[in-house]
Amino acid sequence: LALCKAMGLLRGGSIESSFKGEAALDLFAEQIYMPVMCKWLETCFELGIEMGFAPEKMVIELYASTEMSKIFELMARNGCYKQMSHHSTTSQYGTFSRGPKYFTPEVLEHFKKTAFDIFNNDIAGGDFVDEWTKGGTAVSEKLAALMKEKLSHPMSLAEDKVLAQTQHLTTPAAPADADAGLAGTSDLKDRVVANLLDQNDALKAQIE
């Protein structure tokens, strides 16, 4: 807490937690939230192609225009649904009225069952940490194969040309003069991260 306070991270307050709780929540985001988000993004790309849209247009619409990142930024500032006031009423009505058509009770039941299975067995039950830390070369090879599969997906292939033309939307201009104070804060953060990585390596060595 003292380190966070010195870095100015407690200006908005803090929420009490534990290392175990934070680790479980991170794994919740990585194994329950993000898999669904990424797979649905990929599925929407495939659906758009089937409906006659060009692959490049789908990449732009889904994420390369940075519109979605701005929506998530507005969610963080205004709230998930309160930020809808920045959208047209056409967008609001379409989003609210069509959502239930996808998430029927049967679909929700499947999502909940899968999520609880992953949480109870892989996260809280420790199956994932065993697989990840004790899997050796097999798990590394599996990760490499999964990454290769995703990078060869038509969406990944279509985005290369698009992203080369949209980098100006995502790359901030470099400041003319770096602020010494900010540079010092950055160095401190780097040292903290390096220390945490060292501790993580030591912990993994003990587990193995």
Backbone hydrogen bonds, N-H to C=O, Kabsch-Sander energy under -0.5 kcal/mol:
donor,donor_aa,acceptor,acceptor_aa,energy
5,K,1,L,-2.7
6,A,2,A,-2.3
7,M,3,L,-1.6
8,G,5,K,-1.3
9,L,4,C,-2.8
11,R,8,G,-0.7
13,G,10,L,-1.5
22,E,18,S,-2.7
23,A,19,F,-2.4
24,A,20,K,-2.4
25,L,21,G,-2.3
26,D,22,E,-2.4
27,L,23,A,-2.1
28,F,24,A,-2.1
29,A,25,L,-2.2
30,E,26,D,-2.2
31,Q,27,L,-2.4
32,I,28,F,-2.2
33,Y,28,F,-1.7
34,M,29,A,-3.0
36,V,32,I,-0.6
37,M,33,Y,-1.9
38,C,34,M,-3.0
39,K,35,P,-2.3
40,W,36,V,-2.3
41,L,37,M,-2.1
42,E,38,C,-2.3
43,T,39,K,-2.5
44,C,40,W,-2.6
45,F,41,L,-1.9
46,E,42,E,-2.1
47,L,43,T,-2.7
48,G,44,C,-2.6
49,I,45,F,-1.9
50,E,46,E,-2.0
51,M,47,L,-1.8
52,G,49,I,-1.5
53,F,48,G,-2.6
58,M,54,A,-2.0
59,V,55,P,-2.2
60,I,56,E,-2.1
61,E,57,K,-2.6
62,L,58,M,-2.6
63,Y,59,V,-2.2
64,A,59,V,-2.6
65,S,60,I,-1.8
66,T,63,Y,-1.5
70,K,66,T,-1.8
71,I,67,E,-1.9
72,F,68,M,-2.3
73,E,69,S,-1.8
74,L,70,K,-2.2
75,M,71,I,-2.1
76,A,72,F,-2.0
77,R,73,E,-1.4
78,N,74,L,-3.6
79,G,74,L,-0.7
79,G,75,M,-1.4
83,Q,79,G,-1.7
84,M,81,Y,-1.5
85,S,82,K,-1.6
86,H,83,Q,-2.2
87,H,84,M,-1.8
92,Q,88,S,-2.4
93,Y,89,T,-2.7
94,G,90,T,-2.3
95,T,91,S,-2.4
96,F,92,Q,-2.5
97,S,93,Y,-2.6
98,R,94,G,-1.5
99,G,95,T,-1.3
101,K,98,R,-1.1
102,Y,98,R,-0.7
102,Y,99,G,-1.4
103,F,99,G,-1.7
104,T,102,Y,-1.5
108,L,104,T,-2.8
109,E,105,P,-2.2
110,H,106,E,-1.9
111,F,107,V,-2.5
112,K,108,L,-2.8
113,K,109,E,-2.4
114,T,110,H,-2.5
115,A,111,F,-2.7
116,F,112,K,-2.7
117,D,113,K,-2.2
118,I,114,T,-2.4
119,F,115,A,-2.7
120,N,116,F,-3.0
121,N,117,D,-2.2
122,D,117,D,-0.7
122,D,118,I,-1.1
123,I,118,I,-1.9
124,A,119,F,-3.4
125,G,119,F,-0.6
127,D,121,N,-2.1
128,F,122,D,-2.0
129,V,122,D,-0.6
130,D,126,G,-1.9
131,E,127,D,-2.3
132,W,128,F,-3.2
133,T,129,V,-2.5
134,K,130,D,-1.9
135,G,131,E,-0.7
138,A,135,G,-1.1
139,V,135,G,-0.5
140,S,136,G,-1.3
141,E,137,T,-2.6
142,K,138,A,-2.0
143,L,139,V,-2.3
144,A,140,S,-2.2
145,A,141,E,-2.2
146,L,142,K,-2.5
147,M,143,L,-2.6
148,K,144,A,-2.4
149,E,145,A,-2.2
150,K,146,L,-2.1
151,L,147,M,-2.5
152,S,148,K,-1.2
153,H,150,K,-1.1
156,S,153,H,-0.7
157,L,153,H,-2.0
158,A,154,P,-2.5
159,E,155,M,-1.6
160,D,156,S,-0.7
160,D,157,L,-0.6
162,V,158,A,-0.9
163,L,159,E,-3.4
164,A,160,D,-1.4
165,Q,161,K,-0.7
165,Q,162,V,-1.2
166,T,162,V,-0.7
166,T,163,L,-0.6
167,Q,163,L,-0.6
169,L,166,T,-2.0
170,T,167,Q,-1.2
171,T,167,Q,-2.4
183,A,179,D,-2.5
184,G,180,A,-2.2
185,T,181,G,-2.1
186,S,182,L,-2.6
187,D,183,A,-2.3
188,L,184,G,-2.1
189,K,185,T,-2.4
190,D,186,S,-2.4
191,R,187,D,-2.2
192,V,188,L,-2.4
193,V,189,K,-2.7
194,A,190,D,-2.6
195,N,191,R,-2.3
196,L,192,V,-2.4
197,L,193,V,-2.5
198,D,194,A,-2.1
199,Q,195,N,-2.3
200,N,196,L,-2.4
201,D,197,L,-2.5
202,A,198,D,-2.2
203,L,199,Q,-2.3
204,K,200,N,-2.5
205,A,201,D,-2.1
206,Q,202,A,-1.7
207,I,203,L,-2.2
208,E,204,K,-2.7
